Amino acid sequence: MKKNHLYIAVLAIMFCVSLVMALNPGLTLSAGRCLRSHAGDCFLVLDETPVALYSRSGDPDFFDGLDTGDPVFVIHDGIQETFPAQTQAYLCLRLGSGNPQDIPQDVLNGLTKALE
């Protein structure tokens, strides 16, 4: 019985995400790793490229609970091609736990140089 509830919940979430995506064709779905800076900024690492995430709602606690290395799923606007790249996040879901070793060292080095 609980298995059926899980399937229904997953289908409902998929339907809601599909509906939001259909109503806002400029939105993108991305999955990657979270990278938190010492200042508390949140980055999404996509294909070894850090993308600065900003809350679309302006909520300062939007990314609380995320740690460096955590796998995340993000619904966001288009990515601005600056360095580091930037985007506005509508939804950010933590998919599991990770650790800093999950982030490639080249990404950390490049971002450290850019933020100095």
SULRANOR-V415047 format. One record per run of one state. SS is the DSSP state (a for helix, b for strand, c for the rest). FROM is the first residue (numbers start at 1). TO is the last residue. If there is no record, write none. Layout:
BEGIN
ss->SS from->FROM to->TO
ss->SS from->FROM to->TO
END
This chain:
BEGIN
ss->c from->1 to->1
ss->a from->2 to->23
ss->c from->24 to->27
ss->b from->28 to->36
ss->c from->37 to->41
ss->b from->42 to->46
ss->c from->47 to->48
ss->b from->49 to->55
ss->c from->56 to->70
ss->b from->71 to->76
ss->c from->77 to->79
ss->b from->80 to->80
ss->c from->81 to->84
ss->b from->85 to->94
ss->c from->95 to->99
ss->a from->100 to->102
ss->c from->103 to->104
ss->a from->105 to->115
ss->c from->116 to->116
END
